Amino acid sequence: MSIKVGMVSLGCSKNLVDSERMLHKLRAHGYELVTEFGLSDVAVVNTCGFIQSAKEEAIETVLEIAKLKAEGTVKKLIMTGCLTERYQQECAEQFPEADAVIGIGDNKDIVDILDRVLKNERVVQFAPKKQAELTGERIISTLPFFSYLKISEGCSNCCTYCAIPMIRGGFRSVPMEDLLAEAKWLADSGVTELNIIAQDTTRYGEDLYGENRLPQLLTELCRIDGLRWIRVLYCYPERIIDELLDVMAREEKIVKYIDMPIQHCNDDILQRMNRRSSKAQIKDVVAKMREKMPDIVIRTTLITGFPGETEEQFNELAEFVQEMQFDRLGCFAYSQEDGTKAAEFPDQVEEEIRMHRADIIMEQQMEISAAYNEKQLDTVKTAVVEGFDKWAECWFGRTEADAPDIDGKVFFTSENPLNIGDFVKLRIIDTLDYDLLGEVCE
């Protein structure tokens, strides 16, 4: 009888790609994959350890599965991912229920580790971060028409609030030929929407080729048959060069959407964050993007309550959000993370103030988003079908203005049957808070 393995992947899409590679290895070795832990013999948790809330979610998930193990439902438990990489000794000691506690560099050996665990060996193993796999065959675990292409691993920007360099190591680009081969395989597997991800996509190629090669990579990706939407995420404003914007404007397959986390606008705060951009540079690159692509959708991310942030500096941020009118925006209260430089800064802001300031920005953004949605009324949009909501009795999906999992949806009716992954033309007839309502018009 085959051994059933279930996996939960926590955190970001970059972690998800790691999970998909592990799943492929396990299935290729003969293990049966299941989606419910209650049906699994072995549970693998690919943890996130980026900020406090993510760590708490990872710990809760592990403890939940440990309870199933104590009840005899699950036989073995394996922990891997960012939490275990960041807190190696602590995880090994504080989770005795885990039969294996391994680092990111050990994911490539997941089959060997699981084999050893099934022989009742407890495995605690942490290979060097640089041994993490940069490419490899995967199981597509998202909806079948979209996937992620991770073009680099690690980060060398060393923002003072961020633990990623400690967890994932320094920045390493994936060779372009490997990425093109992986993208072609994804397209041949039915993927029509490719989302480009990394800790910093706009740094791609600097370590391998001595220059930014993201524009060239995108150009080559656009030549792959089957791909219809190519979306660029995690761009740093100071590295958004004219050549990149020209490629985005020229290539029809590249959706006019960019994810550009800026974190703040006050120059003093940005400097203390060890960000390389300034308020003036951010405004300049946004103006360039909107000049070259008037319909571009810009998503950004902000942090409130960074150590030393004064009321005046926060008000400057709120005014900047109002001025810039970002189409998509997420705002998070600063998280004081062990081992980061910012955690040692003496002027920590009280958590209640951090949270309150984040709430203010998101309330402000809700009004901006509502105004954006109002402008979409009576326009025709192309959307990809993601499913059917049996309670609302309508279909739902996304337009090219919405990235998977982080942006809004469009809910719509159709007189004809549809399939997941279909692209349809919709007339927008109404709006919700962050979502749109439409009807098929072809």
C-alpha positions as CSV (number, residue, x, y, z in Angstrom):
1,M,0.0,0.0,0.0
2,S,1.4,3.4,-1.0
3,I,2.3,6.0,1.6
4,K,0.1,9.1,1.5
5,V,1.8,12.5,1.8
6,G,0.1,15.8,2.4
7,M,1.8,19.2,2.3
8,V,0.8,22.7,3.4
9,S,2.7,25.6,1.9
10,L,2.6,28.8,4.1
11,G,3.6,32.3,3.2
12,C,4.5,33.7,-0.2
13,S,4.4,32.4,-3.7
14,K,8.2,32.0,-3.7
15,N,7.7,29.4,-0.9
16,L,5.0,27.8,-3.0
17,V,7.4,27.1,-5.8
18,D,9.7,25.3,-3.4
19,S,6.7,23.2,-2.2
20,E,5.8,22.3,-5.8
21,R,9.3,21.0,-6.4
22,M,9.2,18.9,-3.3
23,L,5.8,17.5,-4.3
24,H,7.2,16.5,-7.7
25,K,10.1,14.6,-6.2
26,L,7.8,12.8,-3.8
27,R,5.3,11.8,-6.5
28,A,8.1,10.7,-8.8
29,H,9.4,8.4,-6.0
30,G,6.1,6.7,-5.7
31,Y,4.5,8.5,-2.8
32,E,0.8,9.3,-3.1
33,L,-0.1,13.0,-2.7
34,V,-3.3,14.0,-0.9
35,T,-4.8,17.4,-0.1
36,E,-6.1,16.7,3.3
37,F,-4.0,15.9,6.3
38,G,-6.7,13.7,7.8
39,L,-6.0,11.3,4.9
40,S,-2.2,11.5,5.0
41,D,0.4,9.2,6.6
42,V,3.0,11.9,6.4
43,A,2.4,15.7,6.8
44,V,5.0,18.2,5.5
45,V,4.7,21.8,6.6
46,N,6.7,24.3,4.5
47,T,6.7,27.2,7.0
48,C,7.0,30.9,6.7
49,G,9.1,32.9,9.2
50,F,9.1,36.4,7.7
51,I,7.1,38.3,10.3
52,Q,5.5,37.6,13.6
53,S,2.0,36.8,12.3
54,A,3.5,34.4,9.7
55,K,5.5,32.7,12.5
56,E,2.4,32.3,14.6
57,E,0.5,30.8,11.7
58,A,3.3,28.3,11.1
59,I,3.4,27.3,14.8
60,E,-0.4,26.9,14.9
61,T,-0.3,24.7,11.8
62,V,2.5,22.5,13.2
63,L,0.7,22.1,16.5
64,E,-2.6,21.2,14.8
65,I,-0.9,18.4,12.9
66,A,1.0,17.3,16.0
67,K,-2.4,16.8,17.6
68,L,-3.5,14.6,14.6
69,K,-0.3,12.7,15.1
70,A,-1.0,12.1,18.8
71,E,-4.4,10.8,17.8
72,G,-2.8,8.4,15.3
73,T,-4.3,10.0,12.2
74,V,-1.0,11.2,10.9
75,K,2.1,9.0,11.4
76,K,4.9,11.4,10.6
77,L,5.5,15.1,10.6
78,I,8.2,17.0,8.7
79,M,9.0,20.7,9.1
80,T,10.9,22.8,6.6
81,G,10.9,26.3,5.2
82,C,11.7,29.8,6.4
83,L,10.8,29.3,10.1
84,T,13.0,26.2,10.5
85,E,15.8,27.9,8.6
86,R,15.6,31.0,10.7
87,Y,15.2,29.2,14.1
88,Q,17.1,25.9,13.5
89,Q,17.9,24.9,17.1
90,E,14.7,26.3,18.6
91,C,12.5,24.3,16.1
92,A,14.4,21.1,16.7
93,E,14.1,21.4,20.4
94,Q,10.6,22.9,20.8
95,F,8.8,20.7,18.4
96,P,9.7,17.1,19.5
97,E,6.6,16.0,17.7
98,A,8.4,16.8,14.4
99,D,10.1,13.7,12.9
100,A,12.2,15.9,10.7
101,V,13.3,19.5,11.0
102,I,15.1,20.6,7.9
103,G,16.4,23.8,6.2
104,I,15.6,25.3,2.9
105,G,18.8,23.9,1.4
106,D,17.6,20.4,2.3
107,N,14.4,20.5,0.3
108,K,16.2,18.9,-2.6
109,D,16.7,15.8,-0.4
110,I,13.0,15.6,0.7
111,V,12.7,12.0,-0.6
112,D,15.7,10.7,1.3
113,I,14.6,12.5,4.4
114,L,11.1,11.1,4.2
115,D,12.5,7.6,3.6
116,R,14.7,8.0,6.8
117,V,11.7,9.2,8.8
118,L,9.7,6.2,7.8
119,K,12.5,4.1,9.3
120,N,11.8,5.9,12.6
121,E,14.9,8.1,12.3
122,R,14.6,11.6,13.6
123,V,16.3,14.0,11.1
124,V,17.6,17.4,12.0
125,Q,19.5,18.7,9.0
126,F,20.5,22.1,7.7
127,A,22.5,22.4,4.5
128,P,24.0,25.7,3.4
129,K,21.4,28.1,2.1
130,K,23.3,28.4,-1.2
131,Q,22.3,24.7,-1.9
132,A,18.7,25.6,-2.2
133,E,17.4,24.5,-5.7
134,L,17.1,27.3,-8.2
135,T,15.1,25.3,-10.7
136,G,13.6,21.9,-11.3
137,E,10.5,20.0,-12.2
138,R,7.3,20.9,-10.3
139,I,3.7,20.0,-9.7
140,I,1.4,22.9,-10.5
141,S,-0.6,23.4,-7.3
142,T,-2.4,26.6,-8.3
143,L,-5.4,26.7,-10.6
144,P,-4.1,25.0,-13.8
145,F,-3.9,28.1,-16.0
146,F,-1.6,30.2,-13.9
147,S,1.7,29.7,-12.2
148,Y,4.8,31.5,-10.8
149,L,8.3,31.7,-12.3
150,K,10.9,32.3,-9.6
151,I,13.8,34.0,-11.3
152,S,16.2,34.3,-8.4
153,E,16.7,33.2,-4.8
154,G,17.7,35.2,-1.7
155,C,18.3,38.9,-1.4
156,S,21.3,41.2,-0.9
157,N,19.4,44.4,-0.4
158,C,19.6,44.1,3.4
159,C,16.7,46.4,4.4
160,T,17.1,46.9,8.1
161,Y,13.6,45.5,8.9
162,C,13.9,42.4,6.8
163,A,15.1,38.9,7.8
164,I,15.1,37.4,4.3
165,P,18.9,37.6,3.7
166,M,19.4,35.7,7.0
167,I,16.8,33.1,6.0
168,R,17.3,32.8,2.2
169,G,20.9,34.0,1.8
170,G,22.4,36.4,-0.8
171,F,20.8,37.1,-4.2
172,R,21.3,34.4,-6.8
173,S,19.8,34.7,-10.3
174,V,18.6,31.6,-12.2
175,P,20.4,31.3,-15.6
176,M,18.1,32.6,-18.3
177,E,18.2,29.4,-20.3
178,D,16.9,27.4,-17.3
179,L,14.1,30.0,-16.8
180,L,13.0,29.8,-20.5
181,A,13.0,26.0,-20.4
182,E,10.9,26.1,-17.2
183,A,8.5,28.7,-18.7
184,K,8.1,26.6,-21.9
185,W,7.3,23.5,-19.8
186,L,4.7,25.5,-17.8
187,A,3.1,26.7,-21.1
188,D,3.1,23.2,-22.5
189,S,1.4,22.1,-19.3
190,G,-1.5,24.6,-19.9
191,V,-0.3,27.7,-18.1
192,T,-1.5,30.8,-19.8
193,E,-0.7,33.4,-17.1
194,L,2.9,33.6,-15.8
195,N,3.7,35.6,-12.7
196,I,7.4,36.6,-12.4
197,I,8.6,36.5,-8.8
198,A,11.7,37.0,-6.7
199,Q,12.7,38.9,-3.7
200,D,13.8,41.6,-6.2
201,T,12.9,40.8,-9.8
202,T,14.4,44.1,-11.0
203,R,17.9,42.9,-9.9
204,Y,17.7,39.9,-12.1
205,G,21.0,39.0,-13.9
206,E,23.3,41.4,-12.2
207,D,25.2,38.6,-10.5
208,L,25.4,36.4,-13.5
209,Y,25.7,38.8,-16.4
210,G,27.0,42.0,-14.8
211,E,23.8,43.9,-15.7
212,N,20.1,44.0,-15.3
213,R,18.7,41.4,-17.7
214,L,15.0,41.5,-16.7
215,P,14.0,43.3,-20.0
216,Q,15.7,40.7,-22.1
217,L,14.2,37.8,-20.0
218,L,10.7,39.3,-20.5
219,T,11.2,39.7,-24.2
220,E,12.2,36.0,-24.6
221,L,9.3,34.9,-22.4
222,C,6.9,36.7,-24.7
223,R,8.0,34.5,-27.6
224,I,6.8,31.3,-25.8
225,D,3.7,30.0,-27.5
226,G,0.7,29.5,-25.1
227,L,1.5,32.2,-22.7
228,R,-1.1,35.0,-22.8
229,W,-0.5,37.1,-19.6
230,I,2.9,37.8,-18.1
231,R,2.9,39.8,-14.9
232,V,5.9,41.3,-13.1
233,L,5.9,41.4,-9.3
234,Y,8.3,42.6,-6.5
235,C,10.1,45.4,-8.4
236,Y,12.3,47.9,-6.6
237,P,11.6,51.5,-7.8
238,E,15.3,52.5,-8.2
239,R,15.9,49.6,-10.6
240,I,12.9,50.2,-12.8
241,I,14.9,51.3,-15.8
242,D,13.6,52.8,-19.0
243,E,14.4,49.7,-21.0
244,L,12.1,47.6,-18.7
245,L,9.3,50.1,-19.1
246,D,9.8,50.1,-22.9
247,V,9.5,46.3,-23.0
248,M,6.4,46.4,-20.9
249,A,4.8,49.0,-23.0
250,R,5.7,47.2,-26.3
251,E,4.9,43.6,-25.6
252,E,1.2,42.7,-25.7
253,K,1.6,39.6,-23.5
254,I,3.0,41.7,-20.6
255,V,0.0,42.9,-18.6
256,K,0.1,46.6,-17.8
257,Y,0.6,46.0,-14.1
258,I,3.5,46.3,-11.8
259,D,4.1,45.5,-8.2
260,M,6.5,48.0,-6.7
261,P,6.8,47.9,-2.9
262,I,8.1,51.3,-1.7
263,Q,7.5,50.8,2.1
264,H,7.5,54.6,2.9
265,C,8.0,58.0,1.3
266,N,9.8,60.0,3.9
267,D,13.5,60.2,3.0
268,D,14.8,59.9,6.5
269,I,12.7,56.7,7.1
270,L,13.7,55.3,3.8
271,Q,17.4,55.9,4.7
272,R,17.0,54.2,8.1
273,M,15.3,51.3,6.3
274,N,18.4,51.1,4.0
275,R,16.2,51.5,1.0
276,R,18.0,52.9,-2.1
277,S,15.1,55.1,-3.4
278,S,14.0,58.5,-2.4
279,K,10.6,60.2,-2.4
280,A,11.6,62.1,-5.5
281,Q,12.7,58.9,-7.3
282,I,9.5,57.1,-6.5
283,K,7.4,60.0,-7.9
284,D,9.6,60.1,-11.0
285,V,9.3,56.4,-11.8
286,V,5.5,56.5,-11.2
287,A,5.2,59.4,-13.6
288,K,7.3,57.6,-16.2
289,M,5.2,54.4,-15.9
290,R,2.0,56.4,-16.3
291,E,3.4,58.3,-19.2
292,K,4.6,55.2,-21.1
293,M,1.5,53.1,-20.2
294,P,-1.5,55.4,-19.3
295,D,-3.6,52.4,-18.3
296,I,-0.9,50.7,-16.0
297,V,-2.1,49.4,-12.7
298,I,0.5,50.1,-9.9
299,R,0.5,48.1,-6.7
300,T,2.6,49.0,-3.7
301,T,3.2,48.0,-0.1
302,L,3.8,50.3,2.9
303,I,5.0,49.9,6.4
304,T,3.7,52.1,9.3
305,G,5.3,52.5,12.7
306,F,8.9,51.9,11.6
307,P,11.2,52.8,14.5
308,G,11.4,56.6,14.9
309,E,8.4,57.3,12.6
310,T,7.0,60.6,14.0
311,E,3.4,61.8,13.6
312,E,4.6,64.3,11.1
313,Q,6.4,61.6,9.0
314,F,3.3,59.4,9.1
315,N,1.1,62.3,7.9
316,E,3.6,62.8,5.1
317,L,3.0,59.2,4.1
318,A,-0.8,59.6,4.2
319,E,-0.6,62.7,2.1
320,F,1.7,60.9,-0.4
321,V,-0.8,58.0,-0.7
322,Q,-3.5,60.5,-1.5
323,E,-1.3,62.3,-4.0
324,M,-0.1,59.2,-5.8
325,Q,-3.4,57.4,-6.0
326,F,-1.9,53.9,-6.2
327,D,-4.3,51.5,-7.9
328,R,-3.5,48.7,-5.4
329,L,-2.0,49.1,-2.0
330,G,-1.3,46.9,1.0
331,C,-0.2,48.5,4.3
332,F,1.3,46.6,7.2
333,A,2.3,47.6,10.7
334,Y,6.0,47.3,11.3
335,S,7.0,43.9,12.8
336,Q,10.1,44.0,15.1
337,E,12.0,40.9,13.9
338,D,14.8,39.1,15.7
339,G,18.2,39.6,14.2
340,T,17.4,42.6,12.1
341,K,19.1,46.0,12.5
342,A,15.8,47.8,13.0
343,A,14.9,45.6,15.9
344,E,17.8,47.1,17.8
345,F,16.9,50.7,17.0
346,P,16.1,52.5,20.3
347,D,13.0,54.4,19.2
348,Q,10.5,51.6,18.7
349,V,6.9,52.8,18.1
350,E,4.2,51.3,20.3
351,E,2.4,48.5,18.6
352,E,-1.0,50.1,19.1
353,I,0.2,53.2,17.2
354,R,1.7,51.1,14.4
355,M,-1.6,49.2,13.9
356,H,-3.7,52.4,14.1
357,R,-1.6,54.1,11.5
358,A,-1.9,51.0,9.2
359,D,-5.6,51.1,9.6
360,I,-5.7,54.8,8.6
361,I,-3.8,54.1,5.4
362,M,-6.0,51.2,4.5
363,E,-9.2,53.2,5.1
364,Q,-7.7,55.9,2.9
365,Q,-6.9,53.3,0.2
366,M,-10.4,51.9,0.3
367,E,-11.7,55.3,-0.9
368,I,-9.1,55.4,-3.7
369,S,-10.0,51.8,-4.7
370,A,-13.7,52.7,-4.8
371,A,-13.0,55.7,-7.0
372,Y,-10.8,53.5,-9.3
373,N,-13.6,50.9,-9.6
374,E,-16.2,53.6,-10.4
375,K,-14.1,54.5,-13.4
376,Q,-14.4,50.9,-14.7
377,L,-18.2,51.1,-15.0
378,D,-19.5,50.4,-18.5
379,T,-16.0,49.5,-19.8
380,V,-15.2,46.2,-21.4
381,K,-12.5,44.0,-19.7
382,T,-10.8,40.7,-20.5
383,A,-11.0,38.4,-17.6
384,V,-9.8,34.9,-16.9
385,V,-12.4,32.5,-15.3
386,E,-11.4,31.1,-11.9
387,G,-14.6,29.3,-10.8
388,F,-18.3,29.3,-10.2
389,D,-19.8,30.6,-6.9
390,K,-22.8,28.3,-6.3
391,W,-24.1,30.5,-3.5
392,A,-24.0,33.7,-5.5
393,E,-24.9,31.8,-8.6
394,C,-22.3,33.5,-10.8
395,W,-18.8,33.0,-12.2
396,F,-15.8,34.8,-10.8
397,G,-12.3,35.5,-12.1
398,R,-9.7,38.3,-12.5
399,T,-8.9,41.0,-15.0
400,E,-5.3,41.7,-16.0
401,A,-5.4,44.5,-13.3
402,D,-5.6,41.9,-10.6
403,A,-2.8,39.6,-9.5
404,P,-3.6,36.1,-8.1
405,D,-4.4,35.9,-4.4
406,I,-3.6,39.5,-3.5
407,D,-6.0,41.7,-5.6
408,G,-9.7,41.8,-6.2
409,K,-12.1,39.6,-8.2
410,V,-14.7,40.2,-10.9
411,F,-18.0,38.4,-10.4
412,F,-20.1,37.9,-13.6
413,T,-22.9,36.1,-15.3
414,S,-22.9,34.2,-18.5
415,E,-25.6,32.6,-20.5
416,N,-23.2,30.0,-21.9
417,P,-21.2,27.4,-19.9
418,L,-17.6,28.3,-19.2
419,N,-14.5,26.5,-18.1
420,I,-11.8,27.5,-15.6
421,G,-9.0,29.2,-17.5
422,D,-11.3,30.6,-20.2
423,F,-10.7,34.2,-21.2
424,V,-13.9,36.2,-21.6
425,K,-14.9,39.7,-22.5
426,L,-16.9,41.4,-19.7
427,R,-18.9,44.6,-19.5
428,I,-18.5,46.0,-16.0
429,I,-22.0,46.9,-14.6
430,D,-21.4,47.5,-10.8
431,T,-18.8,47.6,-8.1
432,L,-18.1,46.2,-4.6
433,D,-15.5,47.4,-2.1
434,Y,-12.5,46.0,-4.0
435,D,-14.3,43.9,-6.6
436,L,-16.2,44.4,-9.8
437,L,-19.5,43.0,-11.1
438,G,-19.9,42.2,-14.8
439,E,-21.6,40.2,-17.5
440,V,-20.2,38.4,-20.5
441,C,-20.7,40.6,-23.6
442,E,-19.6,38.3,-26.4
